[in-house]
Amino acid sequence: MKKIFKKGEILPLIGNEGIVVGALEASVQSVFTYPGTPASEIGNLFYKIKENYGIYMEYSTNEIVALESGAGTAFAGLKTLVAMKHFGANVALDALIPLAHTKPRGGMVIVIADDPSCHSSAQSEQDSRILWQNLYLPILEPSTPGEAKEFTKIAFTLSETFQKPVIIRTTTRVSHQGGPVKIGQIKIQKKKGVFKKEKERFDTMPPFVLKQKADLISLKEKIEKYLEKIGLNKISPGKIKEIGAITSGVSHLYLLESLKKFNISLPILKIDSFYPLPSKKIINFLRKKKKIIVAEEIIDLIEREVKILSKEVNPQVKILGKDIVGLVGEMNTEKTSLLLTEALKLKYQRTPKRKIKLPVKRTPRFCPGCPYWSIFNALAKEIKKEKVVFTGDIGCYMIGYFPPFEMQDTSLCMGSSLGLAHGIDKSTKQKVIAFIGDSTFFHASLPNIINIVNNQSNPLIIIFDNQITAMTGRQPHPGTPLKYKTHDGKKEIKIEKILTALGIENLTILDPIKENQLLREKIREFLKEDKLKVVICRHPCRYVNALEKAKLRY
């Protein structure tokens, strides 16, 4: 097969693509992911090139399935990459913490992308690093697409050297910024894995797990020395000796921009490894400093450690960070400039926010031709909004929250619409309509549906089935028709077969565009009945349909 990347060429890549190239140069053999922005492009690119490089790659049902499947291949000795967004890390955490205690035979790298300022995440701008303080696993933070590539290669080497999973943490601007990346040697390693039984290596049952934890913690100093040896966590010299800066991730680039703007030179310690933090280097950096700027995304985790370490060596040093720029929103040059002006007592005027005057104020809209227009139109015509509770979920149908429909009263996480609907139905006399998407159905809905059936609550569940994972880039899921999939499409799992097997009798499947009048009738009919009802509104995503007509497939 034709190879996509050629050794020596320099390509303009985004950070996520840099991670893919780094994994290829590390001879990755298997890739598992569930699509979630800002990490989506990692899976998208691997999905396109997997045949070219003989890689096993799948869009797993959800993130914990991806992590467990990836762990299985790593246990069997293959090099594995698993990618997800920050909320995916929450889903995977049940497996991730015990996985840290095991010793994979093959290199295992886990990419987790945070989303400061919620550019693609409705729920919150979670800082996943705080979850990982339980893990004691190496965590690397690149700043540029080039570093994303190199850190991925380092992560695989680190994983194989210490027989532990290694995490790469990115944020939105690291994932999506563009930059030149030089392609290195890509060697394909085709081999079958072999799982060799070794209970103390893979089984986290007591008493193994306590010794495993002690062994895990004992690696900290060894890993710190290893990272020092290969040149991570560098200090850049500066002319102003009594003031320094400690940065990580994309915040480092923002600070460099601000320093250039003010024509100032400061010594900078760039933190490449959140764990283990280079404690000795931080302590030495703090000596004889009067002020230290700390720039990181999202909350003040490195800053807190710096404050603790400063008490040992330089208790008088002033630490400037989130007390100046706050804990909300992503870092930017505005914030790093504020840190510099506070530290150096410079005169600086904030850039005024541009007021963009639009002839018409716009809110988010469904795409032209989207089948969801027809679903919400039917609901709007048949229901008085104040008399019904609409429990929403994660997917394109979230746009139903905005005018003209305003039909999403709750939003927590994937699958939560059903749990909330069950609780509201059990505790009130209000009518409840739960929205759920097709990809979300497979990802996180089955336990809640089983609970609804078993404990007999009576919401109306509307399943928005556009036959693809539309919101994150139209990736396939288990229910995607085979005609929309590439060679890996082995099955098309029908949602209605699962629901029928669970004993749900009041089930209707219809096309919300072609059978809109029937949809309206079913909404009227089902809201009168005091029993569980499900309507599957099935019509392909507008863009998927266009690709099919053009004889193109994913």
C-alpha positions as CSV (number, residue, x, y, z in Angstrom):
1,M,0.0,0.0,0.0
2,K,1.1,3.6,-0.7
3,K,2.6,5.3,2.3
4,I,1.2,8.7,3.2
5,F,4.2,10.3,4.9
6,K,7.7,10.4,3.4
7,K,10.9,10.6,5.5
8,G,12.4,14.1,5.5
9,E,9.5,16.0,4.2
10,I,8.2,19.0,6.3
11,L,4.4,19.2,6.5
12,P,2.1,21.7,8.0
13,L,0.2,19.6,10.7
14,I,-2.0,20.4,13.6
15,G,-1.1,19.0,17.0
16,N,-3.4,16.0,16.8
17,E,-1.8,15.0,13.4
18,G,1.6,15.4,15.0
19,I,0.6,12.8,17.6
20,V,-0.4,10.4,14.8
21,V,3.0,10.9,13.0
22,G,4.8,10.4,16.3
23,A,2.9,7.1,17.0
24,L,3.7,5.9,13.4
25,E,7.4,6.7,13.9
26,A,7.2,4.7,17.2
27,S,5.8,1.8,15.2
28,V,2.3,1.8,16.8
29,Q,0.3,-1.4,16.0
30,S,-3.1,-0.7,17.4
31,V,-5.3,2.4,18.0
32,F,-8.5,2.7,19.9
33,T,-10.7,5.8,20.4
34,Y,-14.1,7.2,20.8
35,P,-14.5,10.5,18.9
36,G,-14.5,13.5,21.1
37,T,-13.2,17.0,20.3
38,P,-10.5,18.3,20.8
39,A,-9.0,14.8,20.3
40,S,-11.2,13.8,17.3
41,E,-8.6,14.3,14.5
42,I,-6.3,11.6,16.0
43,G,-8.9,8.9,15.2
44,N,-10.0,10.6,12.0
45,L,-6.5,10.5,10.5
46,F,-5.7,6.9,11.8
47,Y,-9.0,5.8,10.3
48,K,-8.0,7.1,6.9
49,I,-4.5,5.7,6.9
50,K,-4.8,2.4,8.8
51,E,-4.7,0.2,5.7
52,N,-1.6,2.1,4.4
53,Y,0.3,1.2,7.5
54,G,-1.2,-2.1,8.5
55,I,-2.5,-0.8,11.8
56,Y,-5.5,-2.1,13.7
57,M,-7.7,0.9,14.4
58,E,-11.3,1.1,15.8
59,Y,-13.9,3.5,16.9
60,S,-14.8,1.8,20.1
61,T,-18.3,2.0,21.7
62,N,-17.1,4.4,24.4
63,E,-13.9,5.5,26.1
64,I,-13.7,2.9,28.8
65,V,-14.2,0.2,26.1
66,A,-11.4,1.8,24.1
67,L,-9.1,1.9,27.1
68,E,-9.8,-1.7,28.2
69,S,-9.4,-3.0,24.6
70,G,-6.2,-1.0,24.2
71,A,-4.9,-2.4,27.5
72,G,-5.6,-6.0,26.2
73,T,-3.4,-5.4,23.1
74,A,-0.7,-3.9,25.2
75,F,-0.9,-6.8,27.7
76,A,-0.3,-9.0,24.7
77,G,2.8,-7.1,23.7
78,L,1.7,-4.7,21.0
79,K,2.3,-1.0,20.9
80,T,-1.0,0.7,21.5
81,L,-2.4,4.2,21.4
82,V,-5.7,5.2,23.0
83,A,-7.2,8.7,22.5
84,M,-10.1,10.6,24.1
85,K,-11.3,14.0,25.3
86,H,-11.4,15.1,28.9
87,F,-15.0,13.8,29.6
88,G,-14.0,10.6,28.0
89,A,-11.3,10.3,30.7
90,N,-14.1,10.4,33.3
91,V,-15.8,7.5,31.6
92,A,-12.5,5.6,31.4
93,L,-11.4,6.3,35.0
94,D,-12.8,3.1,36.4
95,A,-10.3,1.2,34.4
96,L,-7.5,3.8,34.2
97,I,-6.6,3.8,37.9
98,P,-6.2,0.0,38.3
99,L,-4.5,-0.1,34.9
100,A,-1.8,2.2,36.3
101,H,-0.9,-0.7,38.7
102,T,-0.3,-3.2,35.9
103,K,2.7,-3.7,33.7
104,P,1.8,-3.8,29.9
105,R,4.3,-5.8,27.8
106,G,3.9,-3.4,24.9
107,G,4.2,0.3,24.9
108,M,0.9,2.0,25.8
109,V,0.2,5.7,25.3
110,I,-3.1,7.4,26.3
111,V,-3.9,10.8,24.8
112,I,-6.4,13.0,26.8
113,A,-7.4,16.4,25.4
114,D,-8.8,19.1,27.7
115,D,-11.0,21.9,26.4
116,P,-10.4,25.2,28.2
117,S,-13.2,27.8,27.6
118,C,-15.4,24.9,26.4
119,H,-15.0,25.5,22.7
120,S,-16.4,22.0,22.0
121,S,-17.6,20.9,25.4
122,A,-21.0,22.0,26.8
123,Q,-20.6,20.5,30.3
124,S,-17.5,22.2,31.8
125,E,-13.8,23.1,31.2
126,Q,-12.5,20.3,33.3
127,D,-8.8,20.1,34.2
128,S,-8.1,16.4,33.9
129,R,-4.7,16.6,35.6
130,I,-6.4,16.7,39.0
131,L,-7.9,13.2,38.3
132,W,-4.5,11.8,37.5
133,Q,-2.9,12.6,40.8
134,N,-4.2,9.2,41.8
135,L,-2.4,7.5,39.0
136,Y,1.4,8.1,39.5
137,L,1.8,7.7,35.8
138,P,4.1,9.8,33.6
139,I,2.2,12.7,32.0
140,L,3.8,14.7,29.2
141,E,2.5,18.1,28.0
142,P,3.6,19.2,24.5
143,S,3.3,22.9,23.3
144,T,3.6,22.6,19.5
145,P,2.7,20.1,16.8
146,G,6.4,19.3,16.5
147,E,6.6,18.6,20.2
148,A,3.3,16.6,20.0
149,K,5.1,14.3,17.5
150,E,8.3,14.0,19.5
151,F,6.6,13.6,22.9
152,T,4.5,10.8,21.5
153,K,7.7,8.9,20.5
154,I,9.2,9.7,23.9
155,A,6.0,8.4,25.6
156,F,6.2,5.0,23.8
157,T,9.9,4.7,24.8
158,L,9.1,5.7,28.4
159,S,6.2,3.2,28.5
160,E,8.4,0.4,27.3
161,T,11.3,1.3,29.5
162,F,9.2,1.4,32.7
163,Q,6.4,-1.0,31.7
164,K,3.7,1.6,32.5
165,P,1.1,3.4,30.4
166,V,2.1,7.0,29.7
167,I,-0.4,9.9,29.3
168,I,-0.1,12.8,26.9
169,R,-2.2,15.7,28.0
170,T,-3.1,18.3,25.4
171,T,-5.5,21.3,25.4
172,T,-7.6,22.7,22.6
173,R,-4.9,25.1,21.2
174,V,-2.2,22.4,21.3
175,S,-4.5,19.9,19.6
176,H,-5.6,22.3,16.8
177,Q,-2.8,24.8,16.3
178,G,-0.8,24.3,13.0
179,G,3.0,24.2,12.5
180,P,5.8,22.6,10.5
181,V,6.5,19.0,11.4
182,K,9.5,17.1,9.9
183,I,8.6,13.4,9.1
184,G,11.1,10.8,10.4
185,Q,11.6,7.1,9.7
186,I,8.3,5.1,9.9
187,K,8.8,1.4,10.3
188,I,5.9,-1.0,10.2
189,Q,6.0,-3.8,12.7
190,K,3.4,-6.5,11.8
191,K,3.2,-9.1,14.4
192,K,0.6,-11.0,16.4
193,G,0.5,-10.4,20.1
194,V,0.9,-13.2,22.7
195,F,-0.7,-12.9,26.2
196,K,1.6,-14.7,28.7
197,K,-0.1,-15.4,32.0
198,E,1.5,-13.6,35.0
199,K,-0.9,-12.8,37.8
200,E,1.3,-10.3,39.7
201,R,1.7,-8.3,36.5
202,F,-1.9,-8.0,35.3
203,D,-4.2,-9.0,38.2
204,T,-5.0,-6.2,40.7
205,M,-6.6,-8.4,43.3
206,P,-5.3,-8.1,46.9
207,P,-2.7,-8.7,48.0
208,F,-1.0,-8.0,44.6
209,V,-2.4,-4.5,44.3
210,L,-0.7,-3.0,47.4
211,K,2.7,-4.2,46.3
212,Q,1.9,-3.0,42.8
213,K,1.1,0.5,44.2
214,A,4.3,0.6,46.2
215,D,6.3,-0.4,43.0
216,L,4.4,2.3,41.0
217,I,5.2,5.1,43.5
218,S,8.8,4.0,43.7
219,L,9.2,4.7,39.9
220,K,8.9,8.5,40.4
221,E,12.5,9.3,41.0
222,K,13.7,6.9,38.3
223,I,11.4,8.5,35.7
224,E,12.4,12.0,36.8
225,K,16.1,11.1,36.2
226,Y,15.2,9.6,32.9
227,L,13.3,12.7,31.7
228,E,16.3,14.9,32.8
229,K,18.7,12.6,30.9
230,I,16.7,13.0,27.6
231,G,16.5,16.8,28.0
232,L,12.9,17.4,29.0
233,N,11.9,20.3,31.3
234,K,14.5,22.7,30.0
235,I,15.5,26.1,31.4
236,S,15.9,29.0,29.0
237,P,18.2,31.7,30.3
238,G,17.1,35.4,30.6
239,K,18.6,38.8,31.3
240,I,16.4,39.7,34.3
241,K,17.8,37.2,36.9
242,E,15.6,38.0,39.9
243,I,12.3,37.2,38.1
244,G,11.5,33.9,36.4
245,A,8.6,32.1,34.7
246,I,7.4,28.5,34.9
247,T,5.2,27.4,32.1
248,S,3.5,24.4,30.6
249,G,1.8,23.5,27.4
250,V,0.5,26.2,25.1
251,S,0.9,28.7,27.9
252,H,4.6,28.6,27.2
253,L,4.0,30.0,23.7
254,Y,1.7,32.7,25.0
255,L,4.3,33.9,27.4
256,L,7.0,33.9,24.6
257,E,4.7,36.1,22.6
258,S,4.2,38.5,25.5
259,L,7.9,38.7,26.2
260,K,8.5,39.6,22.6
261,K,5.9,42.3,22.7
262,F,7.5,43.9,25.7
263,N,11.0,43.2,24.5
264,I,11.8,41.5,27.8
265,S,14.0,38.5,28.5
266,L,13.2,36.3,31.5
267,P,14.6,32.9,32.5
268,I,11.9,30.3,31.8
269,L,11.5,26.7,33.2
270,K,9.2,24.9,30.7
271,I,7.4,22.0,32.4
272,D,7.1,19.1,29.9
273,S,6.1,16.5,32.5
274,F,3.2,17.2,34.9
275,Y,4.1,13.9,36.6
276,P,6.7,13.6,37.7
277,L,7.3,17.3,38.2
278,P,11.0,18.1,38.0
279,S,11.1,19.0,41.7
280,K,14.9,19.5,42.0
281,K,14.9,21.7,39.0
282,I,12.1,23.8,40.3
283,I,13.9,24.2,43.6
284,N,17.1,25.3,42.0
285,F,15.1,27.6,39.7
286,L,13.5,29.3,42.7
287,R,16.8,30.2,44.4
288,K,17.5,33.9,44.5
289,K,14.3,34.8,42.7
290,K,12.1,37.6,44.0
291,K,9.1,36.8,41.8
292,I,7.9,33.8,39.8
293,I,5.2,33.8,37.1
294,V,3.4,30.5,36.6
295,A,1.4,30.1,33.4
296,E,-0.6,26.9,32.9
297,E,-4.1,25.7,31.8
298,I,-6.6,25.2,33.4
299,I,-6.3,25.5,37.2
300,D,-3.3,26.2,39.5
301,L,-1.9,22.7,40.0
302,I,1.7,23.4,39.1
303,E,1.4,26.7,40.9
304,R,0.4,25.0,44.1
305,E,3.4,22.6,43.9
306,V,5.7,25.6,43.2
307,K,4.4,27.4,46.3
308,I,5.0,24.3,48.4
309,L,8.6,23.8,47.1
310,S,9.3,27.5,47.6
311,K,8.9,27.2,51.3
312,E,11.9,24.9,51.4
313,V,14.3,27.1,49.5
314,N,13.0,30.6,49.2
315,P,10.0,31.4,51.4
316,Q,10.1,35.1,50.4
317,V,9.6,34.6,46.7
318,K,6.3,36.0,45.4
319,I,4.3,33.5,43.2
320,L,2.1,35.1,40.5
321,G,-0.5,33.1,38.6
322,K,-4.1,32.4,38.9
323,D,-4.6,35.1,41.5
324,I,-3.9,37.5,38.6
325,V,-5.6,35.8,35.6
326,G,-8.3,33.7,37.3
327,L,-9.3,30.1,37.1
328,V,-11.9,30.4,34.3
329,G,-11.1,30.2,30.6
330,E,-8.1,29.3,28.5
331,M,-4.7,31.1,28.7
332,N,-3.9,33.7,26.1
333,T,-1.4,36.5,25.4
334,E,-3.7,38.9,27.2
335,K,-3.3,36.9,30.4
336,T,0.4,36.3,30.1
337,S,0.9,40.0,29.5
338,L,-1.1,40.8,32.7
339,L,1.3,38.5,34.6
340,L,4.3,40.2,33.2
341,T,3.0,43.7,34.0
342,E,2.2,42.7,37.5
343,A,5.6,41.1,38.0
344,L,7.6,43.9,36.4
345,K,5.3,46.9,37.2
346,L,4.9,47.7,33.5
347,K,2.3,50.0,32.0
348,Y,-0.1,48.0,30.0
349,Q,-3.5,48.6,28.7
350,R,-5.8,45.7,28.1
351,T,-6.8,45.2,24.5
352,P,-10.4,46.4,24.3
353,K,-12.9,43.7,23.2
354,R,-14.0,44.2,19.7
355,K,-17.7,44.8,19.3
356,I,-18.9,43.0,16.2
357,K,-22.2,44.4,14.9
358,L,-24.2,41.9,13.1
359,P,-27.3,42.9,11.1
360,V,-29.2,40.0,12.8
361,K,-28.3,38.3,16.1
362,R,-27.7,34.6,15.4
363,T,-27.8,31.6,17.7
364,P,-26.5,28.1,16.8
365,R,-28.5,26.4,14.1
366,F,-28.9,22.9,12.8
367,C,-27.3,22.4,9.3
368,P,-29.6,23.0,6.3
369,G,-31.5,19.8,5.6
370,C,-30.8,18.3,9.0
371,P,-33.5,15.9,10.1
372,Y,-33.5,17.4,13.5
373,W,-35.4,20.4,12.3
374,S,-38.3,18.2,11.6
375,I,-38.3,16.5,15.0
376,F,-38.2,19.8,16.9
377,N,-40.8,21.3,14.6
378,A,-43.1,18.4,15.4
379,L,-42.5,18.8,19.1
380,A,-43.1,22.6,18.9
381,K,-46.4,22.1,17.2
382,E,-47.8,19.5,19.5
383,I,-46.5,20.5,23.0
384,K,-46.7,23.5,25.3
385,K,-43.2,23.7,26.5
386,E,-44.1,24.8,30.1
387,K,-46.1,21.6,30.6
388,V,-43.3,19.1,29.7
389,V,-39.7,18.6,31.0
390,F,-37.2,18.0,28.2
391,T,-34.1,16.1,29.5
392,G,-31.3,16.7,27.0
393,D,-28.1,14.9,26.1
394,I,-24.8,15.3,24.3
395,G,-25.1,15.5,20.5
396,C,-26.2,17.8,17.7
397,Y,-29.7,17.9,19.2
398,M,-28.3,20.1,21.9
399,I,-28.9,23.0,19.5
400,G,-32.6,22.5,20.4
401,Y,-31.8,24.4,23.6
402,F,-31.6,27.6,21.6
403,P,-34.4,29.7,20.0
404,P,-36.6,29.1,18.2
405,F,-37.2,25.7,20.0
406,E,-35.7,26.1,23.6
407,M,-36.4,22.5,24.3
408,Q,-33.5,21.2,26.4
409,D,-34.0,21.8,30.1
410,T,-31.0,19.7,31.3
411,S,-27.5,18.8,30.1
412,L,-25.0,16.8,32.1
413,C,-23.1,14.1,30.3
414,M,-23.6,11.3,27.7
415,G,-26.6,9.1,28.6
416,S,-27.7,11.4,31.4
417,S,-31.0,12.4,29.8
418,L,-32.4,8.9,30.6
419,G,-31.3,8.8,34.2
420,L,-32.7,12.3,34.8
421,A,-35.9,11.5,33.0
422,H,-36.3,8.4,35.3
423,G,-35.7,10.4,38.4
424,I,-38.0,13.2,37.4
425,D,-40.8,10.8,36.4
426,K,-40.4,8.9,39.7
427,S,-40.6,12.1,41.8
428,T,-43.1,14.3,40.0
429,K,-46.4,14.1,38.1
430,Q,-44.8,16.0,35.2
431,K,-44.6,14.6,31.6
432,V,-41.0,14.0,30.7
433,I,-39.4,13.7,27.2
434,A,-35.9,12.4,27.0
435,F,-33.7,13.1,24.0
436,I,-30.9,10.7,23.1
437,G,-28.7,10.3,20.0
438,D,-27.8,7.1,18.2
439,S,-24.1,7.2,19.0
440,T,-24.9,8.2,22.6
441,F,-27.3,5.3,22.7
442,F,-24.5,2.8,22.2
443,H,-22.0,4.8,24.2
444,A,-23.8,5.3,27.5
445,S,-27.6,4.6,27.4
446,L,-28.1,0.9,27.9
447,P,-27.7,0.8,31.7
448,N,-30.2,3.7,32.0
449,I,-32.7,2.1,29.7
450,I,-32.4,-1.2,31.5
451,N,-33.0,0.7,34.8
452,I,-36.1,2.4,33.4
453,V,-37.5,-0.9,32.2
454,N,-36.7,-2.7,35.4
455,N,-37.9,0.1,37.8
456,Q,-40.9,1.0,35.6
457,S,-40.8,4.8,34.9
458,N,-42.7,6.2,32.0
459,P,-40.9,8.9,30.0
460,L,-41.2,9.4,26.3
461,I,-37.8,8.6,24.8
462,I,-37.0,10.1,21.4
463,I,-33.9,8.6,19.8
464,F,-32.4,11.0,17.2
465,D,-30.9,8.4,14.8
466,N,-28.9,10.2,12.0
467,Q,-26.8,7.0,11.6
468,I,-23.5,8.6,12.3
469,T,-21.5,10.3,15.1
470,A,-22.3,13.7,13.6
471,M,-21.3,16.2,16.2
472,T,-17.6,15.3,16.3
473,G,-17.0,14.9,12.6
474,R,-19.3,12.1,11.3
475,Q,-17.4,9.1,12.5
476,P,-19.1,5.6,12.3
477,H,-20.7,3.9,15.3
478,P,-22.1,0.4,15.8
479,G,-25.4,1.3,14.3
480,T,-24.0,3.0,11.2
481,P,-25.2,1.3,8.0
482,L,-22.5,-0.7,6.3
483,K,-22.8,1.4,3.1
484,Y,-21.4,4.4,5.1
485,K,-18.5,2.4,6.5
486,T,-15.2,1.3,5.0
487,H,-13.7,-2.2,5.0
488,D,-14.0,-2.5,8.8
489,G,-17.8,-2.5,8.7
490,K,-18.7,-6.0,9.9
491,K,-22.1,-5.3,11.5
492,E,-24.9,-2.8,11.6
493,I,-26.5,-3.2,15.1
494,K,-30.1,-2.1,15.0
495,I,-31.3,0.0,18.0
496,E,-34.8,-1.4,17.8
497,K,-33.6,-5.0,18.2
498,I,-32.0,-4.1,21.5
499,L,-35.1,-2.2,22.7
500,T,-37.3,-5.1,21.7
501,A,-35.1,-7.6,23.5
502,L,-35.5,-5.5,26.7
503,G,-39.2,-5.9,26.4
504,I,-40.2,-2.4,25.3
505,E,-43.5,-2.7,23.5
506,N,-44.5,0.9,22.7
507,L,-41.8,1.4,20.0
508,T,-42.2,3.4,16.8
509,I,-39.6,3.8,14.0
510,L,-40.2,6.6,11.5
511,D,-38.6,9.1,9.2
512,P,-39.0,12.5,10.8
513,I,-39.0,14.3,7.4
514,K,-41.0,11.9,5.3
515,E,-43.4,10.9,8.1
516,N,-43.6,14.2,10.0
517,Q,-47.4,14.0,10.4
518,L,-47.1,10.5,11.9
519,L,-44.4,11.7,14.3
520,R,-46.8,14.5,15.5
521,E,-49.6,11.9,16.0
522,K,-47.3,9.6,18.0
523,I,-46.2,12.5,20.2
524,R,-49.8,13.3,21.0
525,E,-50.7,9.7,21.5
526,F,-47.7,8.7,23.6
527,L,-47.9,11.7,26.0
528,K,-51.5,10.6,27.0
529,E,-50.3,7.1,27.9
530,D,-48.8,6.4,31.3
531,K,-46.2,3.9,30.1
532,L,-42.7,3.8,28.7
533,K,-42.7,5.0,25.0
534,V,-39.8,5.1,22.5
535,V,-39.8,6.8,19.1
536,I,-36.8,6.2,16.8
537,C,-36.5,9.1,14.4
538,R,-34.3,7.7,11.6
539,H,-33.0,9.8,8.8
540,P,-29.3,10.1,7.7
541,C,-27.2,13.1,8.5
542,R,-27.4,15.6,5.6
543,Y,-23.7,15.3,5.0
544,V,-23.6,11.5,5.2
545,N,-26.4,11.3,2.7
546,A,-24.5,13.7,0.3
547,L,-21.4,11.5,0.5
548,E,-23.4,8.4,-0.3
549,K,-24.9,10.1,-3.4
550,A,-21.4,11.1,-4.5
551,K,-20.4,7.4,-4.1
552,L,-17.9,8.3,-1.3
553,R,-17.5,6.5,2.0
554,Y,-15.7,7.1,5.3
